[in-house]
Amino acid sequence: MSPPPLFDRALRRKRLDRAAAGFEAAAFLQRRAAEDAADRLASIMRQFPLSVDLSARTGAFAEALSASDARGRVGTLIEADFSYAMLRGRGGVRIALDEEALPFAPESLDLAVSLLSLQWANDLVGALIQIRQALKPDGLFLGALLGGQTLTELRQSLLQAESEILGGAGPRVSPFADAFDGAALLQRAGFALPVSDVDRITVRYDHPLKLMADLRAMGETNALIDRPGPLRRDVIARMSEIYADRFASPDGRIPATFEIVTLTGWAPHESQQKPLRPGSAKMRLADALGAVEGRLERE
């Protein structure tokens, strides 16, 4: 049974459509995730004849790929996005799709990439299962999604401001996946050799309103189904004061944390390495390390 929906997907698409015209000006996170994905592909010595970028936006991954050592390893790249407005005006193979309802035939793709989009899936494990089913055996999935520490400063400041002024606070910043759950999510979706790691980025702004403007330009504003009404001006003003008081650096600029959780998994294939069965090791770890077994004491 699918979990109850958390996000308003129609609103999510509308916000991406609206952000399309000015997305490039605030696409620094997308470019960073794309460059990282291209670098990871460059270290994998194999060919990917048919690939899809499930969150192409304005083409950051295709751009990063063409400038990387992996450019000759990816054949046809399908650029897809939840918002067709993001894809307009570009050549190549482009389609609008929903990552929660993929149109690809089973075992048809060699590589699937999704960058900073899956955190908006109502059923993240279900979306990952669909991606895995669309991959050929031993096909690769490269994903990046925003992790739990993203916008922690903004979240804390809004919570305090609304509590002070309104006597309570609603969810203003979307919940994000815990970085520690990445490999477990891939395993639940049936991927082999799952790997998860975290890149934490601090971006500095002159004012919290400039951060909020960037979030609108990215199409990353609140799309929760159970979201409160628009922010009041007095709440925004108090939030800005709290943000500066609690987090500003000596030069007055305020930090915004973004946590990118990168996921790497392979569609299962008989040629892949398998973990040893518990108890099947021929040698004790202590013997291999030349260590003396004992207890670890804490003071």
N, C-alpha and C positions, 0 to 999 in steps of 0.2 A: 504494500500500500504506500502510495506517495505521501510525503509529509504535507501538511496544510500549507498553502501558498503564503509566502512571507512578503514577496515583492509584487508590485503592480507592473507587470511586464509591458502593458500598453503605454503606461506613463514613462517607463524606462525608454521605450523606443521613441516616444515623442521628444524626450529630452535629448537623446542622441541626435535626432533629426535637427532639432533646433541648434545644437552645438556644432553641427557639421561645418558651417561656413567659417567659424573662427577656431576650429579645433587645433589647427597647426600651431597657433600661438601659445597653446598650453599643453602641448603634446610631449613634454619632457619625460614623463613617466613611461609613456608608450614607446618612445624612442629608446629609453634605457632598457626596457624589457626586451625590445626587438633586437638590440645589439647583443644583449646577453644570450638570447636564443640562437642568433647567428653564430656567435662564438662557440657555443656548445655543439652546434652542428659541425663546425669546422674540425672538431676533435674526433668526429665519428667517421671512420674510413669506409663509407659505403654510399651507394646511390639511392635516391628517392625519386623514382620516375613520376609519380603522381602525388601531389601534396595539396593540403588546404590550410589556409590561414583563416581561422574561424572568427577572428576579430580584427579584420584588416584595417578598419578605420580609414585613414588617408594614406595607407601604404607603408607604414614604418618598417614592418618586417621585410617586405620585398626590397626596400631601400637598403636596409642593413645587410641583407643577404647578398645583394649585388656588390657590396663593398667588402665582403668577407672572403675568406679562403674556402667557404662552403658553396660559393655561387655555382660552381660547375657540378655540384652533386644533387641539386634539386632540379628536376625536369619541369613539367607543367605545374605551376602554382595557381590554384584556384583562390582568388581573394573573395572572402565572404564576410558579411557583417549583419548584425541584427538591424542596423539602419541602412537602407539603401542610399539615403542622402549622403552618407559618408563615402560611398563608392562612386558617386557621379563624377563624370569628367575624366575618368582614367581608362586606359586601355586594358587589354588582357582579359582573362576569364573572371567575371565578377558575378556573384549571386548574393541576394539577400536571403538570410535564413535565421532560424531560431535554434540556438544551441540545445534547447530542450526538445527539439523535434527535428533531428538531422535527416536530410533527404538522400544520403549516400547509401549505396548498396552494401551489404555485408562484405567484408574483406576486399574492399575496392581501393583503399588508400595506402600509400607507403609511409606517409608522414602527416600528422595533424598537429597544428599549432594553435594555441588559444592564449592571447595575451591581455590580461587585465579586464576580463569580461565575466569569467565564470563565477566571480563572487556575487553576481546578481542572479544566479540560477536558483529557482525555488527548490529544485531537487538536484543538488550538486552531484551526488553519487549516481543518480540516474543519467545525468548529462555525460558523466565520465564513462559510464557503461556504454552509452550510444557511441561515443568516440572510439572506445576499444573495439566494439563490434564492427565499426566501419573500417578499421585497420586490417591490413593483411597480416597473417601470422608473422611475427617478428617485425611488425611495423612500429614506428616510434611516435609517442605523444610527448610534446613539449608544451607545458602550460605555465602560466604565471597568473596569480591572483593576489589581491590585496589582503594582507594579514591583519591579525587582531590589534596590533599596536598602531595601525594607521589612524592618523588624525586624533591621537589620544589627547593632545593639548586642547584642541577645539572641543572635543567631546566633554572633557572635564570643565572647561570654561562655560559652555552652554548649560550644562547640568547645574552648576552653581548659580549662574545668573537667573535661570528660570525658577529655581528653588527659592531664591531670595525674593524675587518680584512676584511670582505667581503662586508660591507655596507648593509647587510640585513641578515635575519636568517630564516631558515626553521624549520618545526616541528621535533625536535630531540627526544622528549620524548612524548610518547603516551598520549592523553587526558584520564583522569580517571573520574569516576562518582563522582558527588558531594555527600558528605556524607548526606546532608539534603534531598536528593531525594530518599533515600533507601525505606522507607515505602510507598512513593507514587508510586514507581516502582512496588512494590508488589501489591498494590491496583489496578493499571492499568492492571496487569496480572491476576486479579481475585482471589487473595489470601485473606483469612479471617485472622483477628487478626494479622495484619502485625506489625513487630517490627524491628527497625533498630538502631544500635549503632556503635560507632567508637572506635577503638584501635589505638593509635598513637605510633609508635616505632621509636626511634632514634638509628641508628647503627653508630658506629664510625670507621673510616678507617684512615690508615696512609697516603693514597694518593687517589685522585679521580680515578686514573687508577685501583686501587684495587676494588673500587665500580663498575666500568664498567666491570671488569672481573667477579665479582659476578653476574651481570645482564646477561652476556653471559652464565654463568654456569647454571642460572635458566631458560634460554630460553626466557628471558623477554626483549630482545632488540627490537628496533623499527620495527614494521611490518605494518606501515601505507601504504596504496596504494600510496598516494601522499607524498612520503618521499624524502628528498634530498639525494644527493650522499654521499659517504663515507666521514667521517670527515678528514680534512687535519691536518697534524702534527702541523702546526703553530697554528691552532685553538685549538687543544687539549692542547698544551702547554700554550696558553693564558687562556683557560678555567680553567686549573689547578691553575694558578696564582690567577685568580679572585676568585675561590672557596676558596682557602686558605686565601686570604685577607679578604673576606667578612664573612666567616663562621667558620674558624678554631678556636679551643679552645686554651688556653694558652700553652697546651702541643704540639700543632702543628697538632693534629688529626682533621679530618674534619667529620661533621655529615651528615648523610643521613636520611631523614624522610621517613617513610613508614606508610601510613594510611590504616588500614584494616577496611572496612565497613562490618559489619555482618548483614545479613538479616534472619529473621525468619518469616515464614508464613505457614498457614494451608490451605489445600484444603477445600472448604466450606462443611459444614455438618449441618443438622438441629439442632443437639444437642449443637452447639457452642453458646456462649454468643453473643447477638446482642446488638448494641448500641441503646439507647433510641431515639425515634423520636424527632426532635427539637420541643420544646414547650410542651413536655409531662411530664416534671418533676413536682412533687407534691409539691416541696419546693424550695424556692429561695436559691441560693448558699450563699448569704449574711446572710440569717437567720441561715443556717446550721453552718456557721463559727462564728456566733455571731458578725459579722463585721458591721461597719458603712459605708454605701456607700458614695463615694465621688470621686473627680477627683484626678488624679496623676499629680503633678506639677513637672516640670523640671526647675532647676536653670541654 
